[in-house]
């Protein structure tokens, strides 16, 4: 009996050591891969952004959509975004429409409004973005999942509220929050997909309360020594005292 108990302890200890080694190796593999894929050689592609947002309830529901195509490129000269003449013509037309009807849905104009340097840089320089998130997060462990009919490693991190809300005053209204970040990696530690999500509740003063949740999923492709985000999908919804909101969006990049 004593021998059996000791054997179980040894097996348990070996299992713990192996688990810790696998987890440590997975995180190390990811960090090393990201450092190698943080290159700066020229890259370009066709970016297609679309989204749909609804606010309100019943007869008061308002729909806002976005749909725009642009050419995105980055080199030692900097970051460039360009639009075809057809897209520029549509933006001008929707600007005129907005003057006559401020409630009109203007998908191309709405799409153009969200394309800024802060939203575009993570597409072509994804390695640094992932490094920033895992630096902010708390590593929780590693496991295996089936992805594209293959067994891959998935690393789990807990993210703080600051990773999602950068305004200190707004964070003060949050009463309950849970944020997570998952990175699926191949045998070499190269990211295949990331999954960033949160759920939370908050209140302000006596009369205002809100619940919200979101899931952002991204896939990547290697271009030379760069890690490039080729797809991002966003699904979120929130409910508050005064308004309900649902949002779905997709960012797709076809590399030239």
Secondary structure, 3 states (H helix, E strand, C coil): CHHHHHHHHHHHHHHHHHHHHHHHHHHHHHHHHHHHCECCCCEEEEEEEEEEEEECCHHHCEEEEEEEEEEEEEECCEEEEECCHHHHHHHHHHHHHHHHCCCCCCHHHHHHHCCCHHHHHHHHCHHHHHHHHHHHCEEEEEEEEEECCEEEEEEEEEECHHHCCCCHHHHCCEEEEEEEEEEEECCCCCEEEEEEEEEEEEEECCCEEEEEEEEEEEEEEEECCEEEEEEEEEEEEEEECCCEEEEEEEEEEEEC
